[in-house]
């Protein structure tokens, strides 16, 4: 993939980018699956270091994360819609790990951690972060489109992925 986040085409309502990181998929998934560590991934500057919930998210779990935007603190409680660790490369194949949650307004945030073979037998990970607005409530979608949330989220995703890449390079 490269050293900078690359845009993926996943549909009109999905903003998605990917980057290759020099770290094992399981190690990166453990950050994404732990809401107490989400501030380590955040490129938007909105996620605070405090959270309430399990330290390893499972499908169906709920967690609360403290946020701050435009100088205003707030808390957001979300439901995990999918979570499973990556499968280690075995005979040339591997299954990506996924952590996805649905926000109260209907959109989803998704992290995918796909193991890939790196140089000289090292393990790298193709990390994809996406914001999926296809499930948003219509009134919410109109408002968020008006204030250009998808564009802001695209920027935050690129920063998140670059930050993660640089941390492990």
PyMOL commands that place a pseudoatom at each C-alpha (Angstrom):
pseudoatom trace, name=CA, resn=UNK, resi=1, chain=A, elem=C, hetatm=0, pos=[0.000, 0.000, 0.000]
pseudoatom trace, name=CA, resn=UNK, resi=2, chain=A, elem=C, hetatm=0, pos=[2.638, 2.567, 0.928]
pseudoatom trace, name=CA, resn=UNK, resi=3, chain=A, elem=C, hetatm=0, pos=[3.706, 5.102, 3.481]
pseudoatom trace, name=CA, resn=UNK, resi=4, chain=A, elem=C, hetatm=0, pos=[0.642, 7.358, 3.238]
pseudoatom trace, name=CA, resn=UNK, resi=5, chain=A, elem=C, hetatm=0, pos=[-3.050, 6.503, 3.609]
pseudoatom trace, name=CA, resn=UNK, resi=6, chain=A, elem=C, hetatm=0, pos=[-4.744, 5.535, 0.341]
pseudoatom trace, name=CA, resn=UNK, resi=7, chain=A, elem=C, hetatm=0, pos=[-8.433, 6.181, -0.344]
pseudoatom trace, name=CA, resn=UNK, resi=8, chain=A, elem=C, hetatm=0, pos=[-10.606, 3.114, -0.938]
pseudoatom trace, name=CA, resn=UNK, resi=9, chain=A, elem=C, hetatm=0, pos=[-13.829, 3.200, -2.951]
pseudoatom trace, name=CA, resn=UNK, resi=10, chain=A, elem=C, hetatm=0, pos=[-16.449, 1.437, -0.830]
pseudoatom trace, name=CA, resn=UNK, resi=11, chain=A, elem=C, hetatm=0, pos=[-19.578, 3.338, -1.838]
pseudoatom trace, name=CA, resn=UNK, resi=12, chain=A, elem=C, hetatm=0, pos=[-21.078, 6.811, -1.804]
pseudoatom trace, name=CA, resn=UNK, resi=13, chain=A, elem=C, hetatm=0, pos=[-21.740, 6.851, 1.949]
pseudoatom trace, name=CA, resn=UNK, resi=14, chain=A, elem=C, hetatm=0, pos=[-18.449, 5.321, 3.126]
pseudoatom trace, name=CA, resn=UNK, resi=15, chain=A, elem=C, hetatm=0, pos=[-15.199, 7.169, 3.689]
pseudoatom trace, name=CA, resn=UNK, resi=16, chain=A, elem=C, hetatm=0, pos=[-12.344, 4.638, 3.908]
pseudoatom trace, name=CA, resn=UNK, resi=17, chain=A, elem=C, hetatm=0, pos=[-8.561, 4.755, 3.821]
pseudoatom trace, name=CA, resn=UNK, resi=18, chain=A, elem=C, hetatm=0, pos=[-5.879, 2.110, 4.244]
pseudoatom trace, name=CA, resn=UNK, resi=19, chain=A, elem=C, hetatm=0, pos=[-2.163, 2.000, 5.042]
pseudoatom trace, name=CA, resn=UNK, resi=20, chain=A, elem=C, hetatm=0, pos=[0.428, -0.707, 5.704]
pseudoatom trace, name=CA, resn=UNK, resi=21, chain=A, elem=C, hetatm=0, pos=[1.924, -0.703, 9.199]
pseudoatom trace, name=CA, resn=UNK, resi=22, chain=A, elem=C, hetatm=0, pos=[5.119, -2.476, 10.284]
pseudoatom trace, name=CA, resn=UNK, resi=23, chain=A, elem=C, hetatm=0, pos=[3.535, -4.348, 13.200]
pseudoatom trace, name=CA, resn=UNK, resi=24, chain=A, elem=C, hetatm=0, pos=[1.649, -7.618, 13.705]
pseudoatom trace, name=CA, resn=UNK, resi=25, chain=A, elem=C, hetatm=0, pos=[-2.109, -7.456, 13.125]
pseudoatom trace, name=CA, resn=UNK, resi=26, chain=A, elem=C, hetatm=0, pos=[-2.894, -8.889, 16.568]
pseudoatom trace, name=CA, resn=UNK, resi=27, chain=A, elem=C, hetatm=0, pos=[-0.892, -6.124, 18.284]
pseudoatom trace, name=CA, resn=UNK, resi=28, chain=A, elem=C, hetatm=0, pos=[-2.756, -3.417, 16.359]
pseudoatom trace, name=CA, resn=UNK, resi=29, chain=A, elem=C, hetatm=0, pos=[-6.145, -5.102, 16.818]
pseudoatom trace, name=CA, resn=UNK, resi=30, chain=A, elem=C, hetatm=0, pos=[-5.558, -5.091, 20.589]
pseudoatom trace, name=CA, resn=UNK, resi=31, chain=A, elem=C, hetatm=0, pos=[-5.350, -1.281, 20.480]
pseudoatom trace, name=CA, resn=UNK, resi=32, chain=A, elem=C, hetatm=0, pos=[-8.529, -0.993, 18.408]
pseudoatom trace, name=CA, resn=UNK, resi=33, chain=A, elem=C, hetatm=0, pos=[-10.416, -3.542, 20.514]
pseudoatom trace, name=CA, resn=UNK, resi=34, chain=A, elem=C, hetatm=0, pos=[-9.637, -1.647, 23.738]
pseudoatom trace, name=CA, resn=UNK, resi=35, chain=A, elem=C, hetatm=0, pos=[-11.725, 1.544, 24.081]
pseudoatom trace, name=CA, resn=UNK, resi=36, chain=A, elem=C, hetatm=0, pos=[-9.377, 2.694, 26.847]
pseudoatom trace, name=CA, resn=UNK, resi=37, chain=A, elem=C, hetatm=0, pos=[-6.712, 3.012, 24.119]
pseudoatom trace, name=CA, resn=UNK, resi=38, chain=A, elem=C, hetatm=0, pos=[-8.786, 4.641, 21.365]
pseudoatom trace, name=CA, resn=UNK, resi=39, chain=A, elem=C, hetatm=0, pos=[-7.160, 8.005, 22.049]
pseudoatom trace, name=CA, resn=UNK, resi=40, chain=A, elem=C, hetatm=0, pos=[-3.933, 6.409, 20.781]
pseudoatom trace, name=CA, resn=UNK, resi=41, chain=A, elem=C, hetatm=0, pos=[-5.574, 5.917, 17.375]
pseudoatom trace, name=CA, resn=UNK, resi=42, chain=A, elem=C, hetatm=0, pos=[-7.529, 9.159, 17.159]
pseudoatom trace, name=CA, resn=UNK, resi=43, chain=A, elem=C, hetatm=0, pos=[-6.474, 11.604, 14.470]
pseudoatom trace, name=CA, resn=UNK, resi=44, chain=A, elem=C, hetatm=0, pos=[-9.411, 13.972, 14.930]
pseudoatom trace, name=CA, resn=UNK, resi=45, chain=A, elem=C, hetatm=0, pos=[-8.336, 15.300, 18.317]
pseudoatom trace, name=CA, resn=UNK, resi=46, chain=A, elem=C, hetatm=0, pos=[-11.763, 14.563, 19.797]
pseudoatom trace, name=CA, resn=UNK, resi=47, chain=A, elem=C, hetatm=0, pos=[-11.225, 11.276, 21.702]
pseudoatom trace, name=CA, resn=UNK, resi=48, chain=A, elem=C, hetatm=0, pos=[-10.141, 11.662, 25.325]
pseudoatom trace, name=CA, resn=UNK, resi=49, chain=A, elem=C, hetatm=0, pos=[-8.114, 9.109, 27.277]
pseudoatom trace, name=CA, resn=UNK, resi=50, chain=A, elem=C, hetatm=0, pos=[-10.991, 8.099, 29.568]
pseudoatom trace, name=CA, resn=UNK, resi=51, chain=A, elem=C, hetatm=0, pos=[-13.487, 5.395, 28.665]
pseudoatom trace, name=CA, resn=UNK, resi=52, chain=A, elem=C, hetatm=0, pos=[-15.889, 3.033, 30.401]
pseudoatom trace, name=CA, resn=UNK, resi=53, chain=A, elem=C, hetatm=0, pos=[-16.239, -0.521, 29.143]
pseudoatom trace, name=CA, resn=UNK, resi=54, chain=A, elem=C, hetatm=0, pos=[-14.378, -3.769, 28.662]
pseudoatom trace, name=CA, resn=UNK, resi=55, chain=A, elem=C, hetatm=0, pos=[-10.698, -3.826, 27.770]
pseudoatom trace, name=CA, resn=UNK, resi=56, chain=A, elem=C, hetatm=0, pos=[-11.329, -6.204, 24.860]
pseudoatom trace, name=CA, resn=UNK, resi=57, chain=A, elem=C, hetatm=0, pos=[-14.480, -5.474, 22.915]
pseudoatom trace, name=CA, resn=UNK, resi=58, chain=A, elem=C, hetatm=0, pos=[-16.730, -8.302, 21.808]
pseudoatom trace, name=CA, resn=UNK, resi=59, chain=A, elem=C, hetatm=0, pos=[-19.682, -8.132, 19.423]
pseudoatom trace, name=CA, resn=UNK, resi=60, chain=A, elem=C, hetatm=0, pos=[-22.687, -6.774, 21.334]
pseudoatom trace, name=CA, resn=UNK, resi=61, chain=A, elem=C, hetatm=0, pos=[-20.661, -4.899, 23.974]
pseudoatom trace, name=CA, resn=UNK, resi=62, chain=A, elem=C, hetatm=0, pos=[-21.335, -1.280, 24.795]
pseudoatom trace, name=CA, resn=UNK, resi=63, chain=A, elem=C, hetatm=0, pos=[-18.719, 1.239, 25.787]
pseudoatom trace, name=CA, resn=UNK, resi=64, chain=A, elem=C, hetatm=0, pos=[-18.576, 4.905, 26.608]
pseudoatom trace, name=CA, resn=UNK, resi=65, chain=A, elem=C, hetatm=0, pos=[-15.813, 7.194, 25.486]
pseudoatom trace, name=CA, resn=UNK, resi=66, chain=A, elem=C, hetatm=0, pos=[-15.262, 10.769, 26.575]
pseudoatom trace, name=CA, resn=UNK, resi=67, chain=A, elem=C, hetatm=0, pos=[-14.967, 13.228, 23.711]
pseudoatom trace, name=CA, resn=UNK, resi=68, chain=A, elem=C, hetatm=0, pos=[-14.305, 16.924, 23.201]
pseudoatom trace, name=CA, resn=UNK, resi=69, chain=A, elem=C, hetatm=0, pos=[-15.176, 18.964, 20.126]
pseudoatom trace, name=CA, resn=UNK, resi=70, chain=A, elem=C, hetatm=0, pos=[-15.148, 22.735, 19.670]
pseudoatom trace, name=CA, resn=UNK, resi=71, chain=A, elem=C, hetatm=0, pos=[-13.945, 22.915, 23.283]
pseudoatom trace, name=CA, resn=UNK, resi=72, chain=A, elem=C, hetatm=0, pos=[-17.082, 21.194, 24.575]
pseudoatom trace, name=CA, resn=UNK, resi=73, chain=A, elem=C, hetatm=0, pos=[-16.732, 17.906, 26.482]
pseudoatom trace, name=CA, resn=UNK, resi=74, chain=A, elem=C, hetatm=0, pos=[-19.301, 15.154, 25.992]
pseudoatom trace, name=CA, resn=UNK, resi=75, chain=A, elem=C, hetatm=0, pos=[-19.621, 11.393, 26.391]
pseudoatom trace, name=CA, resn=UNK, resi=76, chain=A, elem=C, hetatm=0, pos=[-20.673, 8.989, 23.675]
pseudoatom trace, name=CA, resn=UNK, resi=77, chain=A, elem=C, hetatm=0, pos=[-22.016, 5.486, 24.303]
pseudoatom trace, name=CA, resn=UNK, resi=78, chain=A, elem=C, hetatm=0, pos=[-21.794, 3.102, 21.353]
pseudoatom trace, name=CA, resn=UNK, resi=79, chain=A, elem=C, hetatm=0, pos=[-22.581, -0.547, 20.595]
pseudoatom trace, name=CA, resn=UNK, resi=80, chain=A, elem=C, hetatm=0, pos=[-20.040, -2.939, 19.103]
pseudoatom trace, name=CA, resn=UNK, resi=81, chain=A, elem=C, hetatm=0, pos=[-21.497, -4.493, 15.945]
pseudoatom trace, name=CA, resn=UNK, resi=82, chain=A, elem=C, hetatm=0, pos=[-18.502, -6.691, 15.103]
pseudoatom trace, name=CA, resn=UNK, resi=83, chain=A, elem=C, hetatm=0, pos=[-15.290, -7.627, 16.851]
pseudoatom trace, name=CA, resn=UNK, resi=84, chain=A, elem=C, hetatm=0, pos=[-12.906, -10.493, 16.281]
pseudoatom trace, name=CA, resn=UNK, resi=85, chain=A, elem=C, hetatm=0, pos=[-9.120, -10.779, 16.313]
pseudoatom trace, name=CA, resn=UNK, resi=86, chain=A, elem=C, hetatm=0, pos=[-7.107, -11.434, 13.179]
pseudoatom trace, name=CA, resn=UNK, resi=87, chain=A, elem=C, hetatm=0, pos=[-6.115, -14.975, 12.320]
pseudoatom trace, name=CA, resn=UNK, resi=88, chain=A, elem=C, hetatm=0, pos=[-2.382, -15.489, 12.026]
pseudoatom trace, name=CA, resn=UNK, resi=89, chain=A, elem=C, hetatm=0, pos=[-0.980, -16.188, 8.583]
pseudoatom trace, name=CA, resn=UNK, resi=90, chain=A, elem=C, hetatm=0, pos=[-1.221, -19.924, 7.990]
pseudoatom trace, name=CA, resn=UNK, resi=91, chain=A, elem=C, hetatm=0, pos=[0.067, -21.421, 4.755]
pseudoatom trace, name=CA, resn=UNK, resi=92, chain=A, elem=C, hetatm=0, pos=[-0.174, -18.071, 3.002]
pseudoatom trace, name=CA, resn=UNK, resi=93, chain=A, elem=C, hetatm=0, pos=[-3.674, -17.094, 4.137]
pseudoatom trace, name=CA, resn=UNK, resi=94, chain=A, elem=C, hetatm=0, pos=[-4.893, -14.951, 6.991]
pseudoatom trace, name=CA, resn=UNK, resi=95, chain=A, elem=C, hetatm=0, pos=[-8.196, -13.442, 8.121]
pseudoatom trace, name=CA, resn=UNK, resi=96, chain=A, elem=C, hetatm=0, pos=[-8.356, -9.790, 9.135]
pseudoatom trace, name=CA, resn=UNK, resi=97, chain=A, elem=C, hetatm=0, pos=[-9.312, -8.673, 12.601]
pseudoatom trace, name=CA, resn=UNK, resi=98, chain=A, elem=C, hetatm=0, pos=[-12.243, -6.274, 12.829]
pseudoatom trace, name=CA, resn=UNK, resi=99, chain=A, elem=C, hetatm=0, pos=[-13.571, -3.813, 15.379]
pseudoatom trace, name=CA, resn=UNK, resi=100, chain=A, elem=C, hetatm=0, pos=[-16.734, -1.928, 14.424]
pseudoatom trace, name=CA, resn=UNK, resi=101, chain=A, elem=C, hetatm=0, pos=[-19.194, 0.103, 16.451]
pseudoatom trace, name=CA, resn=UNK, resi=102, chain=A, elem=C, hetatm=0, pos=[-22.462, 1.875, 15.718]
pseudoatom trace, name=CA, resn=UNK, resi=103, chain=A, elem=C, hetatm=0, pos=[-23.079, 5.350, 17.029]
pseudoatom trace, name=CA, resn=UNK, resi=104, chain=A, elem=C, hetatm=0, pos=[-26.527, 6.461, 18.262]
pseudoatom trace, name=CA, resn=UNK, resi=105, chain=A, elem=C, hetatm=0, pos=[-27.122, 8.427, 15.033]
pseudoatom trace, name=CA, resn=UNK, resi=106, chain=A, elem=C, hetatm=0, pos=[-26.681, 5.252, 12.958]
pseudoatom trace, name=CA, resn=UNK, resi=107, chain=A, elem=C, hetatm=0, pos=[-23.251, 5.607, 11.412]
pseudoatom trace, name=CA, resn=UNK, resi=108, chain=A, elem=C, hetatm=0, pos=[-20.505, 3.075, 11.973]
pseudoatom trace, name=CA, resn=UNK, resi=109, chain=A, elem=C, hetatm=0, pos=[-16.772, 3.302, 12.558]
pseudoatom trace, name=CA, resn=UNK, resi=110, chain=A, elem=C, hetatm=0, pos=[-14.794, 0.279, 11.437]
pseudoatom trace, name=CA, resn=UNK, resi=111, chain=A, elem=C, hetatm=0, pos=[-11.179, -0.780, 11.820]
pseudoatom trace, name=CA, resn=UNK, resi=112, chain=A, elem=C, hetatm=0, pos=[-9.805, -3.758, 9.879]
pseudoatom trace, name=CA, resn=UNK, resi=113, chain=A, elem=C, hetatm=0, pos=[-6.395, -5.296, 10.587]
pseudoatom trace, name=CA, resn=UNK, resi=114, chain=A, elem=C, hetatm=0, pos=[-5.298, -7.654, 7.805]
pseudoatom trace, name=CA, resn=UNK, resi=115, chain=A, elem=C, hetatm=0, pos=[-2.006, -9.534, 8.276]
pseudoatom trace, name=CA, resn=UNK, resi=116, chain=A, elem=C, hetatm=0, pos=[0.341, -9.376, 5.303]
pseudoatom trace, name=CA, resn=UNK, resi=117, chain=A, elem=C, hetatm=0, pos=[3.794, -10.806, 4.785]
pseudoatom trace, name=CA, resn=UNK, resi=118, chain=A, elem=C, hetatm=0, pos=[6.496, -8.190, 5.124]
pseudoatom trace, name=CA, resn=UNK, resi=119, chain=A, elem=C, hetatm=0, pos=[10.082, -8.198, 3.938]
pseudoatom trace, name=CA, resn=UNK, resi=120, chain=A, elem=C, hetatm=0, pos=[12.352, -10.963, 5.218]
pseudoatom trace, name=CA, resn=UNK, resi=121, chain=A, elem=C, hetatm=0, pos=[9.529, -12.839, 6.930]
pseudoatom trace, name=CA, resn=UNK, resi=122, chain=A, elem=C, hetatm=0, pos=[8.283, -9.950, 9.050]
pseudoatom trace, name=CA, resn=UNK, resi=123, chain=A, elem=C, hetatm=0, pos=[4.574, -9.457, 9.672]
pseudoatom trace, name=CA, resn=UNK, resi=124, chain=A, elem=C, hetatm=0, pos=[2.963, -6.247, 8.538]
pseudoatom trace, name=CA, resn=UNK, resi=125, chain=A, elem=C, hetatm=0, pos=[-0.656, -5.197, 8.711]
pseudoatom trace, name=CA, resn=UNK, resi=126, chain=A, elem=C, hetatm=0, pos=[-2.878, -3.512, 6.185]
pseudoatom trace, name=CA, resn=UNK, resi=127, chain=A, elem=C, hetatm=0, pos=[-4.986, -1.253, 8.407]
pseudoatom trace, name=CA, resn=UNK, resi=128, chain=A, elem=C, hetatm=0, pos=[-8.243, 0.163, 7.072]
pseudoatom trace, name=CA, resn=UNK, resi=129, chain=A, elem=C, hetatm=0, pos=[-10.390, 2.684, 8.910]
pseudoatom trace, name=CA, resn=UNK, resi=130, chain=A, elem=C, hetatm=0, pos=[-13.817, 3.619, 7.630]
pseudoatom trace, name=CA, resn=UNK, resi=131, chain=A, elem=C, hetatm=0, pos=[-16.761, 5.853, 8.458]
pseudoatom trace, name=CA, resn=UNK, resi=132, chain=A, elem=C, hetatm=0, pos=[-20.021, 4.427, 7.098]
pseudoatom trace, name=CA, resn=UNK, resi=133, chain=A, elem=C, hetatm=0, pos=[-22.928, 6.882, 7.006]
pseudoatom trace, name=CA, resn=UNK, resi=134, chain=A, elem=C, hetatm=0, pos=[-25.304, 4.579, 5.096]
pseudoatom trace, name=CA, resn=UNK, resi=135, chain=A, elem=C, hetatm=0, pos=[-27.257, 3.718, 8.263]
pseudoatom trace, name=CA, resn=UNK, resi=136, chain=A, elem=C, hetatm=0, pos=[-27.711, 7.270, 9.498]
pseudoatom trace, name=CA, resn=UNK, resi=137, chain=A, elem=C, hetatm=0, pos=[-31.132, 8.601, 10.236]
pseudoatom trace, name=CA, resn=UNK, resi=138, chain=A, elem=C, hetatm=0, pos=[-32.207, 10.797, 7.255]
pseudoatom trace, name=CA, resn=UNK, resi=139, chain=A, elem=C, hetatm=0, pos=[-32.510, 14.039, 9.228]
pseudoatom trace, name=CA, resn=UNK, resi=140, chain=A, elem=C, hetatm=0, pos=[-29.123, 13.433, 10.863]
pseudoatom trace, name=CA, resn=UNK, resi=141, chain=A, elem=C, hetatm=0, pos=[-27.552, 12.652, 7.496]
pseudoatom trace, name=CA, resn=UNK, resi=142, chain=A, elem=C, hetatm=0, pos=[-28.846, 15.891, 5.945]
pseudoatom trace, name=CA, resn=UNK, resi=143, chain=A, elem=C, hetatm=0, pos=[-27.494, 17.935, 8.843]
pseudoatom trace, name=CA, resn=UNK, resi=144, chain=A, elem=C, hetatm=0, pos=[-24.121, 16.174, 8.913]
pseudoatom trace, name=CA, resn=UNK, resi=145, chain=A, elem=C, hetatm=0, pos=[-23.763, 16.527, 5.136]
pseudoatom trace, name=CA, resn=UNK, resi=146, chain=A, elem=C, hetatm=0, pos=[-24.518, 20.246, 5.431]
pseudoatom trace, name=CA, resn=UNK, resi=147, chain=A, elem=C, hetatm=0, pos=[-21.743, 20.759, 7.980]
pseudoatom trace, name=CA, resn=UNK, resi=148, chain=A, elem=C, hetatm=0, pos=[-19.371, 18.547, 5.940]
pseudoatom trace, name=CA, resn=UNK, resi=149, chain=A, elem=C, hetatm=0, pos=[-18.778, 15.875, 8.580]
pseudoatom trace, name=CA, resn=UNK, resi=150, chain=A, elem=C, hetatm=0, pos=[-17.679, 13.285, 6.002]
pseudoatom trace, name=CA, resn=UNK, resi=151, chain=A, elem=C, hetatm=0, pos=[-14.880, 15.580, 4.820]
pseudoatom trace, name=CA, resn=UNK, resi=152, chain=A, elem=C, hetatm=0, pos=[-13.755, 16.221, 8.390]
pseudoatom trace, name=CA, resn=UNK, resi=153, chain=A, elem=C, hetatm=0, pos=[-13.870, 12.492, 9.122]
pseudoatom trace, name=CA, resn=UNK, resi=154, chain=A, elem=C, hetatm=0, pos=[-11.799, 11.768, 6.006]
pseudoatom trace, name=CA, resn=UNK, resi=155, chain=A, elem=C, hetatm=0, pos=[-9.109, 14.110, 7.302]
pseudoatom trace, name=CA, resn=UNK, resi=156, chain=A, elem=C, hetatm=0, pos=[-9.249, 12.531, 10.776]
pseudoatom trace, name=CA, resn=UNK, resi=157, chain=A, elem=C, hetatm=0, pos=[-8.980, 9.030, 9.293]
pseudoatom trace, name=CA, resn=UNK, resi=158, chain=A, elem=C, hetatm=0, pos=[-5.920, 9.987, 7.249]
pseudoatom trace, name=CA, resn=UNK, resi=159, chain=A, elem=C, hetatm=0, pos=[-4.275, 11.473, 10.355]
pseudoatom trace, name=CA, resn=UNK, resi=160, chain=A, elem=C, hetatm=0, pos=[-5.186, 8.408, 12.454]
pseudoatom trace, name=CA, resn=UNK, resi=161, chain=A, elem=C, hetatm=0, pos=[-3.673, 6.011, 9.951]
pseudoatom trace, name=CA, resn=UNK, resi=162, chain=A, elem=C, hetatm=0, pos=[-0.559, 8.107, 9.410]
pseudoatom trace, name=CA, resn=UNK, resi=163, chain=A, elem=C, hetatm=0, pos=[-0.077, 8.385, 13.173]
pseudoatom trace, name=CA, resn=UNK, resi=164, chain=A, elem=C, hetatm=0, pos=[-0.368, 4.610, 13.551]
pseudoatom trace, name=CA, resn=UNK, resi=165, chain=A, elem=C, hetatm=0, pos=[2.033, 4.014, 10.637]
pseudoatom trace, name=CA, resn=UNK, resi=166, chain=A, elem=C, hetatm=0, pos=[4.623, 6.429, 11.994]
pseudoatom trace, name=CA, resn=UNK, resi=167, chain=A, elem=C, hetatm=0, pos=[4.393, 4.968, 15.497]
pseudoatom trace, name=CA, resn=UNK, resi=168, chain=A, elem=C, hetatm=0, pos=[5.570, 1.581, 14.254]
pseudoatom trace, name=CA, resn=UNK, resi=169, chain=A, elem=C, hetatm=0, pos=[7.987, 2.610, 11.481]
for i in range(1, 169): cmd.bond("trace and resi %d" % i, "trace and resi %d" % (i + 1))
show_as sticks, trace
zoom trace
